[in-house]
Amino acid sequence: MNINLGKAIKLIRTNKGLTQTYISNGILTQGNLSKFENLNLEISGRSLIAILSRLEMSLEEFIYINNGFRITKRNNIIQKFYSLTNNDRKAIKNLLNDIEKYPKEGDDFLIEAIEEICTSLMTLLKTNNIEKARKGISKIWTHLGKRNHLYISDIYLLNSMLFFFPVQNGREIIKYLFRGIDKYKNFKGIEKIKINCLLNFSIILIKNREYKEALIYIENAISICKIHKEYSNISVCYIRKGICLNQINKESKTVFWFNKGFNLLKALDETDLLDQLNDEVERLNYRV
């Protein structure tokens, strides 16, 4: 059950053994904090954020607590989308089912955009008709393309939309994405987003036989994966590196990179990702 904000603050404060005087100091009066906790006063967003900081708590954790120690249905949809692998039909289908069951209240651009992108991805996977799939995301692109600054949700949306554009447009979009990512260079988890962008554009380049350029993005992703111990993603990099090297230089250690990637996935017991990459290699008509 959703807890009132003030009640949630009081619950956290008392469980931590902190006084109203300590929490309110320099933020609002002790009396106003008491009124807020007892549902007799609303406070500004700035004051709430300051109180959470004093409580040593992130807004994300507070929302989780305020929702009865459960992730909200909306946030669940968003998190599933953020972790989505674009060629995972099962995950996309499940996400669309979650959205269908989600009770929409008024306009919600992000949820609507996620639904449009997932629908378009399914169309692309089923028909391989890029023009048909692209129609569903044109409005989202128009909306995001006008922004001077990309926020985290925008970056995830644009990253998932890379597949719907020609390579040259993709090059411009990836630059636009990296400019947005650079502004979040100290933000938690931003490097994982960058890895996803690099991997997504690498497969687009591979499909367009731009192997040398794809290898540049893959090597960049490998460097970041090693720093942040992203083992599943690094296995994807190794397999795609093998594809590129084989096309660039037939005498390269292609089998070495393939085995390195697939063996790592087996060691990690990443059966779903293993199946996806086997399918990816098969669709590219590649054979070791």
Disulfide bonds with the S-S distance in Angstrom:
none
